[in-house]
Amino acid sequence: MMQDLLPLLGRLADMGTEYAVATVIETRGSASARTGSKAVIGQHGDVLAGWVGGGCAQSTVCHAAVECLRDGQTRIVDLNLDDEVLGTGMPCGGTMRVFVEPVMPKPKLWILGHGRIAECLCRMGAIVGFDPIINDFMAKRDRYPEAARLIADDLDYGQLAPGAQDCVVVATQHKGDHRSMLRALGSPASYIALIASNKRTNLVLDYLRGEGIEEPQLARVHAPAGLDLGAETPEEVALSVIAEIVMLRRNGSGAPLRLLLRDGATSAAGSARPALDGGRYRAPMATTPQQAVSMEDEHVGNHA
């Protein structure tokens, strides 16, 4: 059965499509499927291939699959095939247990720009589980060996198409950052950040307001990007941005663990967490952006 599904699973992986795999792990009595039977279920609850039972049994498993994809958690579905009213509506005379596992594609980290910060973002993003995509006219494989994709022919950012689980970091050193931010805000990306000085950040935000972007949308922008780590080098600035992404992705607080764990305070960690405003972490933002941008300009000049 699994061998028959492998070509489809490969295609879904290539397309970056989420899906769920349902596997019958136990049957008792008369059941409509046997142990080991599998089905691949799409994000809208449709069976793409395989078989784990028909009628209401399939409907129940597909519903569970949609829930799995929504929260990323596995489920075990107990099906009563012997109760036409309270069970699955299929009086087969047995029971069946089905394990449903969500398969989520890696989130993408879209990095716009070049230079040492972009290179470090690519490497660190790959380490923490993202597929980095570099969108920059100077993108070269030797600079970004971990990148899942390089885009070097997209001057108007028309190929910038992040999904709801993806992150976008603009590190273009003022070159077209206002246009790329406008494009990013038109996407459902979960995190949109601008690496820039406070002065440049305000100029970009004013430009976006002039383009009709309203304040609730502007609140999605993390700028200057990153957590306050006291970063000075490009590597440290990249670390502060990745740390912020991980914190938001995992619903962390950014507070020192020693404070959260002291005196058994783990259970009360939620009350110690900084406020979230519309999903945006309201903590002191990145470091010394003026120094970072200056160092980035110098680094690019050395490689020009």
PAVEXFI-862246 format. One record per residue (C-alpha): residue in three letters; residue number from 0; z, x, y; chain. Coordinates in steps of 0.02 Angstrom, whole numbers, plus 50000, padded with zeros to 5 digits. Each point is the difference from the previous one (the first is absolute). Layout:
<recs>
@code: ALA	pos: NUM	w: Z	u: X	v: Y	unit: A
...
</recs>
This chain:
<recs>
@code: MET	pos: 0	w: 50000	u: 50000	v: 50000	unit: A
@code: MET	pos: 1	w: 50052	u: 50135	v: 50125	unit: A
@code: GLN	pos: 2	w: 49841	u: 50098	v: 49965	unit: A
@code: ASP	pos: 3	w: 49897	u: 49849	v: 50049	unit: A
@code: LEU	pos: 4	w: 50090	u: 49990	v: 50167	unit: A
@code: LEU	pos: 5	w: 49986	u: 50183	v: 50048	unit: A
@code: PRO	pos: 6	w: 49828	u: 49988	v: 50085	unit: A
@code: LEU	pos: 7	w: 50062	u: 49857	v: 50110	unit: A
@code: LEU	pos: 8	w: 50161	u: 50092	v: 50043	unit: A
@code: GLY	pos: 9	w: 49896	u: 50150	v: 50052	unit: A
@code: ARG	pos: 10	w: 49893	u: 49894	v: 50115	unit: A
@code: LEU	pos: 11	w: 50152	u: 49918	v: 50078	unit: A
@code: ALA	pos: 12	w: 50077	u: 50172	v: 50031	unit: A
@code: ASP	pos: 13	w: 49840	u: 50062	v: 50082	unit: A
@code: MET	pos: 14	w: 49999	u: 49848	v: 50115	unit: A
@code: GLY	pos: 15	w: 50184	u: 50020	v: 50043	unit: A
@code: THR	pos: 16	w: 50034	u: 49821	v: 49944	unit: A
@code: GLU	pos: 17	w: 50173	u: 49942	v: 49948	unit: A
@code: TYR	pos: 18	w: 50020	u: 49905	v: 49838	unit: A
@code: ALA	pos: 19	w: 50127	u: 49961	v: 49865	unit: A
@code: VAL	pos: 20	w: 50000	u: 50033	v: 49813	unit: A
@code: ALA	pos: 21	w: 50082	u: 49869	v: 49890	unit: A
@code: THR	pos: 22	w: 50051	u: 50050	v: 49823	unit: A
@code: VAL	pos: 23	w: 50070	u: 49888	v: 49864	unit: A
@code: ILE	pos: 24	w: 50154	u: 50093	v: 49940	unit: A
@code: GLU	pos: 25	w: 50075	u: 49872	v: 49881	unit: A
@code: THR	pos: 26	w: 49948	u: 49842	v: 49909	unit: A
@code: ARG	pos: 27	w: 50097	u: 49884	v: 49886	unit: A
@code: GLY	pos: 28	w: 49930	u: 49860	v: 49897	unit: A
@code: SER	pos: 29	w: 49827	u: 49936	v: 50041	unit: A
@code: ALA	pos: 30	w: 49933	u: 50077	v: 50161	unit: A
@code: SER	pos: 31	w: 49833	u: 49998	v: 50089	unit: A
@code: ALA	pos: 32	w: 49993	u: 50190	v: 50011	unit: A
@code: ARG	pos: 33	w: 50067	u: 50143	v: 49896	unit: A
@code: THR	pos: 34	w: 50113	u: 50145	v: 50042	unit: A
@code: GLY	pos: 35	w: 49904	u: 50133	v: 50097	unit: A
@code: SER	pos: 36	w: 49874	u: 49879	v: 50074	unit: A
@code: LYS	pos: 37	w: 49960	u: 50047	v: 50180	unit: A
@code: ALA	pos: 38	w: 49919	u: 49926	v: 50154	unit: A
@code: VAL	pos: 39	w: 49951	u: 50074	v: 50167	unit: A
@code: ILE	pos: 40	w: 50042	u: 49881	v: 50142	unit: A
@code: GLY	pos: 41	w: 49929	u: 50014	v: 50175	unit: A
@code: GLN	pos: 42	w: 50095	u: 49989	v: 50164	unit: A
@code: HIS	pos: 43	w: 49960	u: 49814	v: 50017	unit: A
@code: GLY	pos: 44	w: 50061	u: 49956	v: 49826	unit: A
@code: ASP	pos: 45	w: 49833	u: 49997	v: 49912	unit: A
@code: VAL	pos: 46	w: 49981	u: 50075	v: 49825	unit: A
@code: LEU	pos: 47	w: 49873	u: 50142	v: 50016	unit: A
@code: ALA	pos: 48	w: 50001	u: 50045	v: 49816	unit: A
@code: GLY	pos: 49	w: 50104	u: 49982	v: 49842	unit: A
@code: TRP	pos: 50	w: 50105	u: 49860	v: 49927	unit: A
@code: VAL	pos: 51	w: 50186	u: 49958	v: 49994	unit: A
@code: GLY	pos: 52	w: 49984	u: 49817	v: 49958	unit: A
@code: GLY	pos: 53	w: 49913	u: 49849	v: 50069	unit: A
@code: GLY	pos: 54	w: 50046	u: 49844	v: 50097	unit: A
@code: CYS	pos: 55	w: 50166	u: 49998	v: 50088	unit: A
@code: ALA	pos: 56	w: 50053	u: 50163	v: 49918	unit: A
@code: GLN	pos: 57	w: 49861	u: 50091	v: 50092	unit: A
@code: SER	pos: 58	w: 50040	u: 49907	v: 50161	unit: A
@code: THR	pos: 59	w: 50184	u: 50050	v: 49991	unit: A
@code: VAL	pos: 60	w: 49959	u: 50183	v: 49967	unit: A
@code: CYS	pos: 61	w: 49871	u: 50004	v: 50141	unit: A
@code: HIS	pos: 62	w: 50127	u: 49926	v: 50121	unit: A
@code: ALA	pos: 63	w: 50124	u: 50136	v: 49950	unit: A
@code: ALA	pos: 64	w: 49865	u: 50131	v: 50026	unit: A
@code: VAL	pos: 65	w: 49972	u: 49943	v: 50179	unit: A
@code: GLU	pos: 66	w: 50187	u: 50010	v: 50031	unit: A
@code: CYS	pos: 67	w: 50003	u: 50176	v: 49926	unit: A
@code: LEU	pos: 68	w: 49863	u: 50057	v: 50117	unit: A
@code: ARG	pos: 69	w: 50092	u: 49924	v: 50146	unit: A
@code: ASP	pos: 70	w: 50163	u: 50095	v: 49974	unit: A
@code: GLY	pos: 71	w: 49944	u: 50146	v: 49891	unit: A
@code: GLN	pos: 72	w: 50125	u: 49959	v: 49862	unit: A
@code: THR	pos: 73	w: 49968	u: 49976	v: 49814	unit: A
@code: ARG	pos: 74	w: 50044	u: 49837	v: 49912	unit: A
@code: ILE	pos: 75	w: 50030	u: 49934	v: 49826	unit: A
@code: VAL	pos: 76	w: 49939	u: 49822	v: 49977	unit: A
@code: ASP	pos: 77	w: 50078	u: 49894	v: 49862	unit: A
@code: LEU	pos: 78	w: 49882	u: 49865	v: 49940	unit: A
@code: ASN	pos: 79	w: 50060	u: 49852	v: 49897	unit: A
@code: LEU	pos: 80	w: 49850	u: 49943	v: 49899	unit: A
@code: ASP	pos: 81	w: 50099	u: 49866	v: 49909	unit: A
@code: ASP	pos: 82	w: 50041	u: 49884	v: 50145	unit: A
@code: GLU	pos: 83	w: 49857	u: 49898	v: 50069	unit: A
@code: VAL	pos: 84	w: 50105	u: 49935	v: 50144	unit: A
@code: LEU	pos: 85	w: 50118	u: 50141	v: 50051	unit: A
@code: GLY	pos: 86	w: 49900	u: 50147	v: 49931	unit: A
@code: THR	pos: 87	w: 49820	u: 50050	v: 50027	unit: A
@code: GLY	pos: 88	w: 49928	u: 49832	v: 49953	unit: A
@code: MET	pos: 89	w: 49931	u: 50074	v: 49837	unit: A
@code: PRO	pos: 90	w: 50101	u: 49943	v: 49848	unit: A
@code: CYS	pos: 91	w: 49948	u: 50146	v: 49889	unit: A
@code: GLY	pos: 92	w: 50168	u: 50014	v: 49916	unit: A
@code: GLY	pos: 93	w: 50055	u: 50172	v: 50061	unit: A
@code: THR	pos: 94	w: 50051	u: 50110	v: 50145	unit: A
@code: MET	pos: 95	w: 49922	u: 50150	v: 50085	unit: A
@code: ARG	pos: 96	w: 50060	u: 50136	v: 50119	unit: A
@code: VAL	pos: 97	w: 49878	u: 50083	v: 50119	unit: A
@code: PHE	pos: 98	w: 50031	u: 50159	v: 50100	unit: A
@code: VAL	pos: 99	w: 49908	u: 49998	v: 50167	unit: A
@code: GLU	pos: 100	w: 49976	u: 50164	v: 50094	unit: A
@code: PRO	pos: 101	w: 49924	u: 50016	v: 50174	unit: A
@code: VAL	pos: 102	w: 49878	u: 50143	v: 50027	unit: A
@code: MET	pos: 103	w: 49991	u: 50043	v: 50183	unit: A
@code: PRO	pos: 104	w: 49874	u: 50123	v: 50072	unit: A
@code: LYS	pos: 105	w: 50069	u: 50147	v: 50094	unit: A
@code: PRO	pos: 106	w: 50023	u: 49960	v: 50185	unit: A
@code: LYS	pos: 107	w: 49885	u: 50098	v: 50113	unit: A
@code: LEU	pos: 108	w: 50053	u: 50112	v: 50142	unit: A
@code: TRP	pos: 109	w: 49862	u: 49999	v: 50130	unit: A
@code: ILE	pos: 110	w: 50010	u: 50158	v: 50106	unit: A
@code: LEU	pos: 111	w: 49892	u: 50005	v: 50155	unit: A
@code: GLY	pos: 112	w: 49982	u: 50172	v: 50077	unit: A
@code: HIS	pos: 113	w: 50003	u: 50181	v: 49948	unit: A
@code: GLY	pos: 114	w: 50112	u: 50151	v: 50016	unit: A
@code: ARG	pos: 115	w: 50160	u: 50059	v: 49921	unit: A
@code: ILE	pos: 116	w: 50095	u: 49836	v: 50020	unit: A
@code: ALA	pos: 117	w: 49859	u: 49904	v: 49915	unit: A
@code: GLU	pos: 118	w: 49991	u: 50128	v: 49860	unit: A
@code: CYS	pos: 119	w: 50188	u: 49987	v: 49969	unit: A
@code: LEU	pos: 120	w: 49995	u: 49810	v: 50006	unit: A
@code: CYS	pos: 121	w: 49866	u: 50003	v: 49867	unit: A
@code: ARG	pos: 122	w: 50098	u: 50114	v: 49885	unit: A
@code: MET	pos: 123	w: 50168	u: 49913	v: 50023	unit: A
@code: GLY	pos: 124	w: 49922	u: 49827	v: 49987	unit: A
@code: ALA	pos: 125	w: 49924	u: 50044	v: 49832	unit: A
@code: ILE	pos: 126	w: 50167	u: 50067	v: 49940	unit: A
@code: VAL	pos: 127	w: 50091	u: 49836	v: 50039	unit: A
@code: GLY	pos: 128	w: 49869	u: 49892	v: 49914	unit: A
@code: PHE	pos: 129	w: 49863	u: 49961	v: 50125	unit: A
@code: ASP	pos: 130	w: 49813	u: 50026	v: 49986	unit: A
@code: PRO	pos: 131	w: 49962	u: 50091	v: 50163	unit: A
@code: ILE	pos: 132	w: 49837	u: 49959	v: 50089	unit: A
@code: ILE	pos: 133	w: 49946	u: 50118	v: 50138	unit: A
@code: ASN	pos: 134	w: 49892	u: 49922	v: 50134	unit: A
@code: ASP	pos: 135	w: 49942	u: 50139	v: 50116	unit: A
@code: PHE	pos: 136	w: 49835	u: 50082	v: 50044	unit: A
@code: MET	pos: 137	w: 50074	u: 50170	v: 49954	unit: A
@code: ALA	pos: 138	w: 50065	u: 49946	v: 49830	unit: A
@code: LYS	pos: 139	w: 49966	u: 50131	v: 49866	unit: A
@code: ARG	pos: 140	w: 50059	u: 50008	v: 49820	unit: A
@code: ASP	pos: 141	w: 50077	u: 50174	v: 50016	unit: A
@code: ARG	pos: 142	w: 50115	u: 49935	v: 50137	unit: A
@code: TYR	pos: 143	w: 50049	u: 49841	v: 49906	unit: A
@code: PRO	pos: 144	w: 49997	u: 50038	v: 49813	unit: A
@code: GLU	pos: 145	w: 50118	u: 49854	v: 49963	unit: A
@code: ALA	pos: 146	w: 49895	u: 49870	v: 50091	unit: A
@code: ALA	pos: 147	w: 49933	u: 49856	v: 49896	unit: A
@code: ARG	pos: 148	w: 49858	u: 49980	v: 50123	unit: A
@code: LEU	pos: 149	w: 49925	u: 50091	v: 50149	unit: A
@code: ILE	pos: 150	w: 49907	u: 49905	v: 50137	unit: A
@code: ALA	pos: 151	w: 49909	u: 50114	v: 50123	unit: A
@code: ASP	pos: 152	w: 49864	u: 49883	v: 50065	unit: A
@code: ASP	pos: 153	w: 50101	u: 49862	v: 50081	unit: A
@code: LEU	pos: 154	w: 50008	u: 50035	v: 50186	unit: A
@code: ASP	pos: 155	w: 50036	u: 49818	v: 50045	unit: A
@code: TYR	pos: 156	w: 50128	u: 49977	v: 49859	unit: A
@code: GLY	pos: 157	w: 49897	u: 49861	v: 49924	unit: A
@code: GLN	pos: 158	w: 50052	u: 50058	v: 49826	unit: A
@code: LEU	pos: 159	w: 50185	u: 49985	v: 50039	unit: A
@code: ALA	pos: 160	w: 50048	u: 49856	v: 49885	unit: A
@code: PRO	pos: 161	w: 50183	u: 50012	v: 49946	unit: A
@code: GLY	pos: 162	w: 50075	u: 49867	v: 49888	unit: A
@code: ALA	pos: 163	w: 50169	u: 49915	v: 50016	unit: A
@code: GLN	pos: 164	w: 50089	u: 50138	v: 49901	unit: A
@code: ASP	pos: 165	w: 49916	u: 50143	v: 50092	unit: A
@code: CYS	pos: 166	w: 50061	u: 50110	v: 50143	unit: A
@code: VAL	pos: 167	w: 49902	u: 50068	v: 50147	unit: A
@code: VAL	pos: 168	w: 50048	u: 50155	v: 50098	unit: A
@code: VAL	pos: 169	w: 49898	u: 50047	v: 50153	unit: A
@code: ALA	pos: 170	w: 50009	u: 50186	v: 50037	unit: A
@code: THR	pos: 171	w: 49839	u: 50025	v: 50097	unit: A
@code: GLN	pos: 172	w: 50080	u: 50103	v: 50141	unit: A
@code: HIS	pos: 173	w: 49947	u: 49872	v: 50130	unit: A
@code: LYS	pos: 174	w: 49818	u: 49997	v: 49941	unit: A
@code: GLY	pos: 175	w: 49957	u: 49817	v: 49973	unit: A
@code: ASP	pos: 176	w: 50178	u: 49953	v: 49956	unit: A
@code: HIS	pos: 177	w: 49990	u: 49842	v: 50107	unit: A
@code: ARG	pos: 178	w: 49845	u: 49939	v: 49906	unit: A
@code: SER	pos: 179	w: 50071	u: 50041	v: 49829	unit: A
@code: MET	pos: 180	w: 50163	u: 49911	v: 50042	unit: A
@code: LEU	pos: 181	w: 49902	u: 49845	v: 50052	unit: A
@code: ARG	pos: 182	w: 49911	u: 50002	v: 49833	unit: A
@code: ALA	pos: 183	w: 50161	u: 50028	v: 49902	unit: A
@code: LEU	pos: 184	w: 50087	u: 49854	v: 50085	unit: A
@code: GLY	pos: 185	w: 49861	u: 49887	v: 49939	unit: A
@code: SER	pos: 186	w: 50051	u: 50040	v: 49821	unit: A
@code: PRO	pos: 187	w: 50147	u: 49939	v: 49894	unit: A
@code: ALA	pos: 188	w: 50067	u: 50178	v: 49979	unit: A
@code: SER	pos: 189	w: 50186	u: 50006	v: 49968	unit: A
@code: TYR	pos: 190	w: 50028	u: 50153	v: 50110	unit: A
@code: ILE	pos: 191	w: 49902	u: 50058	v: 50152	unit: A
@code: ALA	pos: 192	w: 50054	u: 50157	v: 50091	unit: A
@code: LEU	pos: 193	w: 49942	u: 50108	v: 50143	unit: A
@code: ILE	pos: 194	w: 50047	u: 50183	v: 50012	unit: A
@code: ALA	pos: 195	w: 49998	u: 50036	v: 50186	unit: A
@code: SER	pos: 196	w: 50108	u: 50039	v: 50150	unit: A
@code: ASN	pos: 197	w: 50094	u: 49862	v: 50087	unit: A
@code: LYS	pos: 198	w: 49876	u: 50007	v: 50145	unit: A
@code: ARG	pos: 199	w: 49849	u: 49985	v: 49886	unit: A
@code: THR	pos: 200	w: 50086	u: 49862	v: 49899	unit: A
@code: ASN	pos: 201	w: 50024	u: 49896	v: 50158	unit: A
@code: LEU	pos: 202	w: 49818	u: 50026	v: 50051	unit: A
@code: VAL	pos: 203	w: 49939	u: 49942	v: 49829	unit: A
@code: LEU	pos: 204	w: 50115	u: 49849	v: 50001	unit: A
@code: ASP	pos: 205	w: 49939	u: 49953	v: 50175	unit: A
@code: TYR	pos: 206	w: 49821	u: 50013	v: 49939	unit: A
@code: LEU	pos: 207	w: 50038	u: 49886	v: 49853	unit: A
@code: ARG	pos: 208	w: 50080	u: 49873	v: 50116	unit: A
@code: GLY	pos: 209	w: 49844	u: 50006	v: 50107	unit: A
@code: GLU	pos: 210	w: 49898	u: 49961	v: 49844	unit: A
@code: GLY	pos: 211	w: 50101	u: 49841	v: 49973	unit: A
@code: ILE	pos: 212	w: 50123	u: 50063	v: 49870	unit: A
@code: GLU	pos: 213	w: 50161	u: 49901	v: 50021	unit: A
@code: GLU	pos: 214	w: 50176	u: 50067	v: 49990	unit: A
@code: PRO	pos: 215	w: 50038	u: 49938	v: 49822	unit: A
@code: GLN	pos: 216	w: 49852	u: 50101	v: 49939	unit: A
@code: LEU	pos: 217	w: 50047	u: 50151	v: 50105	unit: A
@code: ALA	pos: 218	w: 50172	u: 49994	v: 49919	unit: A
@code: ARG	pos: 219	w: 49915	u: 50053	v: 49838	unit: A
@code: VAL	pos: 220	w: 49960	u: 50169	v: 50076	unit: A
@code: HIS	pos: 221	w: 50121	u: 50141	v: 49960	unit: A
@code: ALA	pos: 222	w: 49977	u: 50117	v: 50146	unit: A
@code: PRO	pos: 223	w: 50048	u: 50135	v: 50020	unit: A
@code: ALA	pos: 224	w: 49999	u: 50003	v: 49811	unit: A
@code: GLY	pos: 225	w: 50136	u: 50057	v: 49882	unit: A
@code: LEU	pos: 226	w: 50189	u: 50015	v: 49985	unit: A
@code: ASP	pos: 227	w: 50108	u: 50106	v: 50113	unit: A
@code: LEU	pos: 228	w: 50018	u: 50157	v: 49894	unit: A
@code: GLY	pos: 229	w: 49994	u: 50119	v: 50147	unit: A
@code: ALA	pos: 230	w: 49830	u: 50056	v: 49938	unit: A
@code: GLU	pos: 231	w: 49908	u: 50138	v: 50092	unit: A
@code: THR	pos: 232	w: 49865	u: 50065	v: 49884	unit: A
@code: PRO	pos: 233	w: 49847	u: 49901	v: 49939	unit: A
@code: GLU	pos: 234	w: 50073	u: 50003	v: 49824	unit: A
@code: GLU	pos: 235	w: 50163	u: 49926	v: 50061	unit: A
@code: VAL	pos: 236	w: 49912	u: 49867	v: 50103	unit: A
@code: ALA	pos: 237	w: 49900	u: 49949	v: 49846	unit: A
@code: LEU	pos: 238	w: 50161	u: 49991	v: 49900	unit: A
@code: SER	pos: 239	w: 50080	u: 49886	v: 50130	unit: A
@code: VAL	pos: 240	w: 49851	u: 49880	v: 49989	unit: A
@code: ILE	pos: 241	w: 49999	u: 49998	v: 49810	unit: A
@code: ALA	pos: 242	w: 50189	u: 49974	v: 50001	unit: A
@code: GLU	pos: 243	w: 49978	u: 49847	v: 50112	unit: A
@code: ILE	pos: 244	w: 49865	u: 49930	v: 49886	unit: A
@code: VAL	pos: 245	w: 50110	u: 50021	v: 49845	unit: A
@code: MET	pos: 246	w: 50150	u: 49925	v: 50089	unit: A
@code: LEU	pos: 247	w: 49904	u: 49843	v: 50049	unit: A
@code: ARG	pos: 248	w: 49911	u: 49988	v: 49833	unit: A
@code: ARG	pos: 249	w: 50164	u: 50007	v: 49904	unit: A
@code: ASN	pos: 250	w: 50102	u: 49901	v: 50127	unit: A
@code: GLY	pos: 251	w: 50111	u: 50148	v: 50037	unit: A
@code: SER	pos: 252	w: 50111	u: 50025	v: 50152	unit: A
@code: GLY	pos: 253	w: 49966	u: 50179	v: 50050	unit: A
@code: ALA	pos: 254	w: 50188	u: 50028	v: 50005	unit: A
@code: PRO	pos: 255	w: 50081	u: 50149	v: 49912	unit: A
@code: LEU	pos: 256	w: 50045	u: 49955	v: 49821	unit: A
@code: ARG	pos: 257	w: 50170	u: 50082	v: 50018	unit: A
@code: LEU	pos: 258	w: 50044	u: 49866	v: 50129	unit: A
@code: LEU	pos: 259	w: 49933	u: 49857	v: 49894	unit: A
@code: LEU	pos: 260	w: 50089	u: 50062	v: 49842	unit: A
@code: ARG	pos: 261	w: 50165	u: 50048	v: 50080	unit: A
@code: ASP	pos: 262	w: 50148	u: 49898	v: 49939	unit: A
@code: GLY	pos: 263	w: 49889	u: 49900	v: 49882	unit: A
@code: ALA	pos: 264	w: 49905	u: 49924	v: 50144	unit: A
@code: THR	pos: 265	w: 49837	u: 49988	v: 49904	unit: A
@code: SER	pos: 266	w: 50016	u: 49813	v: 49979	unit: A
@code: ALA	pos: 267	w: 50020	u: 49981	v: 50188	unit: A
@code: ALA	pos: 268	w: 49852	u: 50111	v: 50041	unit: A
@code: GLY	pos: 269	w: 49902	u: 49854	v: 50069	unit: A
@code: SER	pos: 270	w: 50124	u: 49975	v: 50141	unit: A
@code: ALA	pos: 271	w: 49986	u: 50183	v: 50047	unit: A
@code: ARG	pos: 272	w: 49811	u: 50000	v: 50009	unit: A
@code: PRO	pos: 273	w: 49912	u: 50008	v: 50168	unit: A
@code: ALA	pos: 274	w: 49917	u: 49840	v: 50058	unit: A
@code: LEU	pos: 275	w: 49826	u: 49957	v: 49943	unit: A
@code: ASP	pos: 276	w: 49890	u: 49909	v: 50125	unit: A
@code: GLY	pos: 277	w: 49856	u: 49914	v: 49914	unit: A
@code: GLY	pos: 278	w: 50004	u: 50132	v: 49863	unit: A
@code: ARG	pos: 279	w: 50001	u: 50140	v: 50127	unit: A
@code: TYR	pos: 280	w: 50142	u: 50126	v: 49996	unit: A
@code: ARG	pos: 281	w: 50082	u: 50017	v: 50170	unit: A
@code: ALA	pos: 282	w: 50069	u: 50175	v: 49993	unit: A
@code: PRO	pos: 283	w: 49969	u: 50152	v: 50111	unit: A
@code: MET	pos: 284	w: 49819	u: 50049	v: 49970	unit: A
@code: ALA	pos: 285	w: 49921	u: 50164	v: 49965	unit: A
@code: THR	pos: 286	w: 50071	u: 50154	v: 50056	unit: A
@code: THR	pos: 287	w: 49913	u: 50102	v: 50134	unit: A
@code: PRO	pos: 288	w: 49824	u: 49928	v: 50004	unit: A
@code: GLN	pos: 289	w: 49947	u: 50105	v: 50149	unit: A
@code: GLN	pos: 290	w: 50037	u: 50159	v: 49903	unit: A
@code: ALA	pos: 291	w: 49916	u: 49931	v: 49845	unit: A
@code: VAL	pos: 292	w: 49840	u: 49954	v: 50091	unit: A
@code: SER	pos: 293	w: 49998	u: 50168	v: 50088	unit: A
@code: MET	pos: 294	w: 50021	u: 50093	v: 49835	unit: A
@code: GLU	pos: 295	w: 49867	u: 49891	v: 49920	unit: A
@code: ASP	pos: 296	w: 49876	u: 50041	v: 50139	unit: A
@code: GLU	pos: 297	w: 50037	u: 50185	v: 49978	unit: A
@code: HIS	pos: 298	w: 49978	u: 49991	v: 49812	unit: A
@code: VAL	pos: 299	w: 49832	u: 49910	v: 50014	unit: A
@code: GLY	pos: 300	w: 49944	u: 50129	v: 50127	unit: A
@code: ASN	pos: 301	w: 50039	u: 50138	v: 49877	unit: A
@code: HIS	pos: 302	w: 49887	u: 49918	v: 49871	unit: A
@code: ALA	pos: 303	w: 49859	u: 49948	v: 50116	unit: A
</recs>
